[in-house]
Amino acid sequence: MPGTPPLVRSAIAAARSARFPLTTEDPAYVPGEPTASLPGTGRFLAMLAAGCQAGRIAELGTGTGIGTAWMASAMPSDCTLVTAELDPARAAIAAEVLAADPRVQVLTGDAMTMLAPLAPFDLIFSDGGMRDAAGFAELVSMLRPGGHIVLDDVTPMAVLPPDSPLREKDFKRDVFAADERLIWAEAVLPDLENSLLVGTRAG
């Protein structure tokens, strides 16, 4: 992959060795199970992480560390990153990939429980799914004013089937729109089949 940081390449290789699917088209993919962060997502996260001067980044759902590696590769030297993964085997793989960077901490366990005491954050990447609107509101509360929250695995409206119920009601878009603390937008990735929801805490 041209322009892919070495740490990201290492994380991708580790995912392949562990048969952790990179995409839903991967032969190892099991419907309903998690996949790795897409390259477009990684580059977007890297762009945001690069602006976190003396900041702190949180990630919910490490997987095998691909999204983490994108952010760690771009963030300033005075920035720290903490990521939490529920699955011990995946967390161990990510910890090994990221072991050489003392700015990065990989935690094993429930992300919401483990990250809340470490707030506030300048950037939160929620890659572990959302439980409910209250959980999302708690995440926004963990942001500093001016901090960003990113949520992936959103399908752009333009590629949804005409009869998709998501055209009328989409939980992820709804919680972003309902939180008055956020200024938010949807960013369609270069593959045109996936998008991110991105919010900035205004106050």
Phi and psi restraints in degrees (value plus and minus 20) as a CYANA .aco file:
   2 PRO   PHI     -82.0   -42.0
   2 PRO   PSI     118.5   158.5
   3 GLY   PHI      55.1    95.1
   3 GLY   PSI     -10.9    29.1
   4 THR   PHI    -107.6   -67.6
   4 THR   PSI     104.2   144.2
   5 PRO   PHI     -78.5   -38.5
   5 PRO   PSI     128.4   168.4
   6 PRO   PHI     -75.1   -35.1
   6 PRO   PSI     -58.5   -18.5
   7 LEU   PHI     -84.6   -44.6
   7 LEU   PSI     -56.4   -16.4
   8 VAL   PHI     -87.6   -47.6
   8 VAL   PSI     -61.3   -21.3
   9 ARG   PHI     -80.6   -40.6
   9 ARG   PSI     -59.4   -19.4
  10 SER   PHI     -84.5   -44.5
  10 SER   PSI     -60.2   -20.2
  11 ALA   PHI     -86.4   -46.4
  11 ALA   PSI     -58.5   -18.5
  12 ILE   PHI     -84.7   -44.7
  12 ILE   PSI     -63.2   -23.2
  13 ALA   PHI     -82.5   -42.5
  13 ALA   PSI     -59.5   -19.5
  14 ALA   PHI     -85.9   -45.9
  14 ALA   PSI     -59.0   -19.0
  15 ALA   PHI     -82.8   -42.8
  15 ALA   PSI     -63.8   -23.8
  16 ARG   PHI     -83.4   -43.4
  16 ARG   PSI     -61.9   -21.9
  17 SER   PHI     -82.2   -42.2
  17 SER   PSI     -55.2   -15.2
  18 ALA   PHI    -107.5   -67.5
  18 ALA   PSI     -19.4    20.6
  19 ARG   PHI      38.0    78.0
  19 ARG   PSI      17.2    57.2
  20 PHE   PHI    -108.7   -68.7
  20 PHE   PSI      99.1   139.1
  21 PRO   PHI     -84.5   -44.5
  21 PRO   PSI     116.0   156.0
  22 LEU   PHI    -100.6   -60.6
  22 LEU   PSI     -52.1   -12.1
  23 THR   PHI    -164.7  -124.7
  23 THR   PSI     154.0   194.0
  24 THR   PHI     -91.7   -51.7
  24 THR   PSI     -33.0     7.0
  25 GLU   PHI    -108.0   -68.0
  25 GLU   PSI     -27.3    12.7
  26 ASP   PHI     -84.1   -44.1
  26 ASP   PSI     116.9   156.9
  27 PRO   PHI     -77.6   -37.6
  27 PRO   PSI     -45.2    -5.2
  28 ALA   PHI    -103.2   -63.2
  28 ALA   PSI     -24.6    15.4
  29 TYR   PHI     -90.5   -50.5
  29 TYR   PSI     115.6   155.6
  30 VAL   PHI    -134.8   -94.8
  30 VAL   PSI     102.4   142.4
  31 PRO   PHI     -70.6   -30.6
  31 PRO   PSI     113.0   153.0
  32 GLY   PHI      69.9   109.9
  32 GLY   PSI     -33.7     6.3
  33 GLU   PHI    -112.2   -72.2
  33 GLU   PSI     139.3   179.3
  34 PRO   PHI     -91.5   -51.5
  34 PRO   PSI     138.9   178.9
  35 THR   PHI    -149.4  -109.4
  35 THR   PSI     152.7   192.7
  36 ALA   PHI     -92.6   -52.6
  36 ALA   PSI     143.1   183.1
  37 SER   PHI     -87.9   -47.9
  37 SER   PSI     114.9   154.9
  38 LEU   PHI     -88.8   -48.8
  38 LEU   PSI     133.9   173.9
  39 PRO   PHI     -75.3   -35.3
  39 PRO   PSI     -60.0   -20.0
  40 GLY   PHI     -83.5   -43.5
  40 GLY   PSI     -58.1   -18.1
  41 THR   PHI     -85.1   -45.1
  41 THR   PSI     -64.7   -24.7
  42 GLY   PHI     -79.9   -39.9
  42 GLY   PSI     -63.9   -23.9
  43 ARG   PHI     -86.1   -46.1
  43 ARG   PSI     -57.6   -17.6
  44 PHE   PHI     -85.2   -45.2
  44 PHE   PSI     -64.4   -24.4
  45 LEU   PHI     -82.6   -42.6
  45 LEU   PSI     -60.5   -20.5
  46 ALA   PHI     -81.1   -41.1
  46 ALA   PSI     -60.4   -20.4
  47 MET   PHI     -80.8   -40.8
  47 MET   PSI     -64.2   -24.2
  48 LEU   PHI     -89.5   -49.5
  48 LEU   PSI     -61.5   -21.5
  49 ALA   PHI     -82.3   -42.3
  49 ALA   PSI     -53.0   -13.0
  50 ALA   PHI     -82.3   -42.3
  50 ALA   PSI     -42.4    -2.4
  51 GLY   PHI    -113.7   -73.7
  51 GLY   PSI     -16.6    23.4
  52 CYS   PHI    -107.9   -67.9
  52 CYS   PSI      43.9    83.9
  53 GLN   PHI     -81.8   -41.8
  53 GLN   PSI     106.3   146.3
  54 ALA   PHI      32.0    72.0
  54 ALA   PSI      10.8    50.8
  55 GLY   PHI    -123.9   -83.9
  55 GLY   PSI    -196.7  -156.7
  56 ARG   PHI    -153.9  -113.9
  56 ARG   PSI     113.0   153.0
  57 ILE   PHI    -136.3   -96.3
  57 ILE   PSI     121.8   161.8
  58 ALA   PHI    -144.9  -104.9
  58 ALA   PSI     124.6   164.6
  59 GLU   PHI    -151.6  -111.6
  59 GLU   PSI     112.7   152.7
  60 LEU   PHI    -126.6   -86.6
  60 LEU   PSI      93.0   133.0
  61 GLY   PHI      76.1   116.1
  61 GLY   PSI      59.2    99.2
  62 THR   PHI     -89.8   -49.8
  62 THR   PSI     -54.5   -14.5
  63 GLY   PHI      42.0    82.0
  63 GLY   PSI    -152.2  -112.2
  64 THR   PHI    -121.3   -81.3
  64 THR   PSI      -8.0    32.0
  65 GLY   PHI      78.5   118.5
  65 GLY   PSI      -5.3    34.7
  66 ILE   PHI     -90.5   -50.5
  66 ILE   PSI     -70.3   -30.3
  67 GLY   PHI     -81.6   -41.6
  67 GLY   PSI     -59.7   -19.7
  68 THR   PHI     -78.8   -38.8
  68 THR   PSI     -64.0   -24.0
  69 ALA   PHI     -84.3   -44.3
  69 ALA   PSI     -57.8   -17.8
  70 TRP   PHI     -79.5   -39.5
  70 TRP   PSI     -66.8   -26.8
  71 MET   PHI     -89.7   -49.7
  71 MET   PSI     -63.3   -23.3
  72 ALA   PHI     -82.5   -42.5
  72 ALA   PSI     -54.1   -14.1
  73 SER   PHI     -89.5   -49.5
  73 SER   PSI     -44.0    -4.0
  74 ALA   PHI    -126.1   -86.1
  74 ALA   PSI     -43.3    -3.3
  75 MET   PHI     -90.3   -50.3
  75 MET   PSI     131.3   171.3
  76 PRO   PHI     -80.6   -40.6
  76 PRO   PSI     141.2   181.2
  77 SER   PHI     -84.6   -44.6
  77 SER   PSI     -43.1    -3.1
  78 ASP   PHI    -115.9   -75.9
  78 ASP   PSI      -5.7    34.3
  79 CYS   PHI    -120.6   -80.6
  79 CYS   PSI     130.1   170.1
  80 THR   PHI    -142.8  -102.8
  80 THR   PSI     136.6   176.6
  81 LEU   PHI    -156.7  -116.7
  81 LEU   PSI     109.4   149.4
  82 VAL   PHI    -143.1  -103.1
  82 VAL   PSI     111.7   151.7
  83 THR   PHI    -151.7  -111.7
  83 THR   PSI     122.0   162.0
  84 ALA   PHI    -144.3  -104.3
  84 ALA   PSI     115.2   155.2
  85 GLU   PHI    -152.2  -112.2
  85 GLU   PSI     109.8   149.8
  86 LEU   PHI     -91.8   -51.8
  86 LEU   PSI     -54.9   -14.9
  87 ASP   PHI    -103.2   -63.2
  87 ASP   PSI      97.6   137.6
  88 PRO   PHI     -81.0   -41.0
  88 PRO   PSI     -56.8   -16.8
  89 ALA   PHI     -86.6   -46.6
  89 ALA   PSI     -64.1   -24.1
  90 ARG   PHI     -85.5   -45.5
  90 ARG   PSI     -62.3   -22.3
  91 ALA   PHI     -79.9   -39.9
  91 ALA   PSI     -59.0   -19.0
  92 ALA   PHI     -85.7   -45.7
  92 ALA   PSI     -59.8   -19.8
  93 ILE   PHI     -83.2   -43.2
  93 ILE   PSI     -67.0   -27.0
  94 ALA   PHI     -82.8   -42.8
  94 ALA   PSI     -61.8   -21.8
  95 ALA   PHI     -80.7   -40.7
  95 ALA   PSI     -57.8   -17.8
  96 GLU   PHI     -88.1   -48.1
  96 GLU   PSI     -62.7   -22.7
  97 VAL   PHI     -82.0   -42.0
  97 VAL   PSI     -58.9   -18.9
  98 LEU   PHI    -118.8   -78.8
  98 LEU   PSI     -12.8    27.2
  99 ALA   PHI     -80.2   -40.2
  99 ALA   PSI     -49.3    -9.3
 100 ALA   PHI     -98.3   -58.3
 100 ALA   PSI     -29.1    10.9
 101 ASP   PHI    -125.9   -85.9
 101 ASP   PSI      85.2   125.2
 102 PRO   PHI     -88.6   -48.6
 102 PRO   PSI     -30.6     9.4
 103 ARG   PHI     -98.5   -58.5
 103 ARG   PSI     -33.6     6.4
 104 VAL   PHI    -128.3   -88.3
 104 VAL   PSI     111.9   151.9
 105 GLN   PHI    -142.3  -102.3
 105 GLN   PSI     106.7   146.7
 106 VAL   PHI    -125.2   -85.2
 106 VAL   PSI     101.1   141.1
 107 LEU   PHI    -126.9   -86.9
 107 LEU   PSI     129.6   169.6
 108 THR   PHI    -133.7   -93.7
 108 THR   PSI      99.9   139.9
 109 GLY   PHI     122.9   162.9
 109 GLY   PSI    -188.0  -148.0
 110 ASP   PHI     -88.4   -48.4
 110 ASP   PSI     100.8   140.8
 111 ALA   PHI     -83.4   -43.4
 111 ALA   PSI     -65.8   -25.8
 112 MET   PHI     -80.3   -40.3
 112 MET   PSI     -63.1   -23.1
 113 THR   PHI     -86.2   -46.2
 113 THR   PSI     -61.3   -21.3
 114 MET   PHI    -101.6   -61.6
 114 MET   PSI     -48.9    -8.9
 115 LEU   PHI    -108.5   -68.5
 115 LEU   PSI     -49.3    -9.3
 116 ALA   PHI     -73.8   -33.8
 116 ALA   PSI     -62.7   -22.7
 117 PRO   PHI     -88.6   -48.6
 117 PRO   PSI     -35.1     4.9
 118 LEU   PHI    -115.1   -75.1
 118 LEU   PSI     -24.6    15.4
 119 ALA   PHI     -87.7   -47.7
 119 ALA   PSI     140.8   180.8
 120 PRO   PHI    -108.6   -68.6
 120 PRO   PSI     142.5   182.5
 121 PHE   PHI    -141.4  -101.4
 121 PHE   PSI     135.2   175.2
 122 ASP   PHI    -110.9   -70.9
 122 ASP   PSI     -43.8    -3.8
 123 LEU   PHI    -168.3  -128.3
 123 LEU   PSI     110.7   150.7
 124 ILE   PHI    -143.8  -103.8
 124 ILE   PSI     106.3   146.3
 125 PHE   PHI    -129.9   -89.9
 125 PHE   PSI      92.3   132.3
 126 SER   PHI    -114.4   -74.4
 126 SER   PSI      77.9   117.9
 127 ASP   PHI    -132.7   -92.7
 127 ASP   PSI     -10.1    29.9
 128 GLY   PHI    -131.3   -91.3
 128 GLY   PSI      -2.6    37.4
 129 GLY   PHI      61.9   101.9
 129 GLY   PSI     141.5   181.5
 130 MET   PHI    -138.1   -98.1
 130 MET   PSI     119.4   159.4
 131 ARG   PHI     -99.7   -59.7
 131 ARG   PSI     -67.3   -27.3
 132 ASP   PHI    -186.5  -146.5
 132 ASP   PSI     157.6   197.6
 133 ALA   PHI     -83.4   -43.4
 133 ALA   PSI     -55.7   -15.7
 134 ALA   PHI     -84.7   -44.7
 134 ALA   PSI     -58.8   -18.8
 135 GLY   PHI     -84.7   -44.7
 135 GLY   PSI     -59.1   -19.1
 136 PHE   PHI     -85.5   -45.5
 136 PHE   PSI     -63.0   -23.0
 137 ALA   PHI     -79.8   -39.8
 137 ALA   PSI     -56.7   -16.7
 138 GLU   PHI     -85.1   -45.1
 138 GLU   PSI     -58.9   -18.9
 139 LEU   PHI     -82.0   -42.0
 139 LEU   PSI     -65.3   -25.3
 140 VAL   PHI     -80.9   -40.9
 140 VAL   PSI     -56.1   -16.1
 141 SER   PHI     -84.8   -44.8
 141 SER   PSI     -42.1    -2.1
 142 MET   PHI    -101.1   -61.1
 142 MET   PSI     -26.7    13.3
 143 LEU   PHI    -106.4   -66.4
 143 LEU   PSI     124.0   164.0
 144 ARG   PHI     -92.1   -52.1
 144 ARG   PSI     134.2   174.2
 145 PRO   PHI     -76.1   -36.1
 145 PRO   PSI     110.4   150.4
 146 GLY   PHI      70.7   110.7
 146 GLY   PSI     -27.5    12.5
 147 GLY   PHI     -97.0   -57.0
 147 GLY   PSI     140.4   180.4
 148 HIS   PHI    -132.9   -92.9
 148 HIS   PSI     125.0   165.0
 149 ILE   PHI    -143.7  -103.7
 149 ILE   PSI     116.1   156.1
 150 VAL   PHI    -146.2  -106.2
 150 VAL   PSI     114.0   154.0
 151 LEU   PHI    -148.0  -108.0
 151 LEU   PSI     110.4   150.4
 152 ASP   PHI    -126.0   -86.0
 152 ASP   PSI    -188.0  -148.0
 153 ASP   PHI      41.2    81.2
 153 ASP   PSI      25.1    65.1
 154 VAL   PHI    -132.4   -92.4
 154 VAL   PSI     119.2   159.2
 155 THR   PHI    -117.5   -77.5
 155 THR   PSI     105.0   145.0
 156 PRO   PHI     -78.9   -38.9
 156 PRO   PSI     125.6   165.6
 157 MET   PHI     -76.5   -36.5
 157 MET   PSI     -55.3   -15.3
 158 ALA   PHI     -85.0   -45.0
 158 ALA   PSI     -42.1    -2.1
 159 VAL   PHI    -129.6   -89.6
 159 VAL   PSI     -18.0    22.0
 160 LEU   PHI     -90.8   -50.8
 160 LEU   PSI     121.2   161.2
 161 PRO   PHI     -79.0   -39.0
 161 PRO   PSI     130.0   170.0
 162 PRO   PHI     -75.5   -35.5
 162 PRO   PSI     -50.4   -10.4
 163 ASP   PHI    -118.0   -78.0
 163 ASP   PSI      -8.0    32.0
 164 SER   PHI     -86.5   -46.5
 164 SER   PSI     110.9   150.9
 165 PRO   PHI     -85.1   -45.1
 165 PRO   PSI     -38.8     1.2
 166 LEU   PHI     -88.0   -48.0
 166 LEU   PSI     -35.8     4.2
 167 ARG   PHI     -89.1   -49.1
 167 ARG   PSI     -49.1    -9.1
 168 GLU   PHI    -116.0   -76.0
 168 GLU   PSI     -57.6   -17.6
 169 LYS   PHI    -169.5  -129.5
 169 LYS   PSI     100.3   140.3
 170 ASP   PHI    -147.6  -107.6
 170 ASP   PSI      95.6   135.6
 171 PHE   PHI     -74.5   -34.5
 171 PHE   PSI     -64.0   -24.0
 172 LYS   PHI     -84.7   -44.7
 172 LYS   PSI     -68.1   -28.1
 173 ARG   PHI     -84.0   -44.0
 173 ARG   PSI     -57.1   -17.1
 174 ASP   PHI     -83.3   -43.3
 174 ASP   PSI     -61.6   -21.6
 175 VAL   PHI     -91.6   -51.6
 175 VAL   PSI     -52.7   -12.7
 176 PHE   PHI     -84.8   -44.8
 176 PHE   PSI     -65.5   -25.5
 177 ALA   PHI     -87.7   -47.7
 177 ALA   PSI     -50.4   -10.4
 178 ALA   PHI    -100.8   -60.8
 178 ALA   PSI     -40.1    -0.1
 179 ASP   PHI    -106.6   -66.6
 179 ASP   PSI      87.5   127.5
 180 GLU   PHI     -89.8   -49.8
 180 GLU   PSI     -29.8    10.2
 181 ARG   PHI     -98.9   -58.9
 181 ARG   PSI     -32.4     7.6
 182 LEU   PHI    -125.8   -85.8
 182 LEU   PSI     118.5   158.5
 183 ILE   PHI    -122.2   -82.2
 183 ILE   PSI     101.9   141.9
 184 TRP   PHI    -157.2  -117.2
 184 TRP   PSI     142.7   182.7
 185 ALA   PHI    -172.2  -132.2
 185 ALA   PSI     144.4   184.4
 186 GLU   PHI    -126.2   -86.2
 186 GLU   PSI     110.3   150.3
 187 ALA   PHI    -132.1   -92.1
 187 ALA   PSI      95.2   135.2
 188 VAL   PHI    -101.6   -61.6
 188 VAL   PSI     110.6   150.6
 189 LEU   PHI     -95.6   -55.6
 189 LEU   PSI     143.2   183.2
 190 PRO   PHI     -78.4   -38.4
 190 PRO   PSI     -45.0    -5.0
 191 ASP   PHI     -93.5   -53.5
 191 ASP   PSI     -29.5    10.5
 192 LEU   PHI      43.9    83.9
 192 LEU   PSI     -13.9    26.1
 193 GLU   PHI    -132.4   -92.4
 193 GLU   PSI     -27.0    13.0
 194 ASN   PHI    -158.2  -118.2
 194 ASN   PSI     131.9   171.9
 195 SER   PHI    -163.2  -123.2
 195 SER   PSI     146.8   186.8
 196 LEU   PHI    -137.6   -97.6
 196 LEU   PSI     127.1   167.1
 197 LEU   PHI    -121.0   -81.0
 197 LEU   PSI     109.9   149.9
 198 VAL   PHI    -149.7  -109.7
 198 VAL   PSI     104.5   144.5
 199 GLY   PHI    -146.4  -106.4
 199 GLY   PSI     129.2   169.2
 200 THR   PHI    -136.9   -96.9
 200 THR   PSI     110.2   150.2
 201 ARG   PHI     -95.5   -55.5
 201 ARG   PSI      97.1   137.1
 202 ALA   PHI    -104.7   -64.7
 202 ALA   PSI     -41.4    -1.4
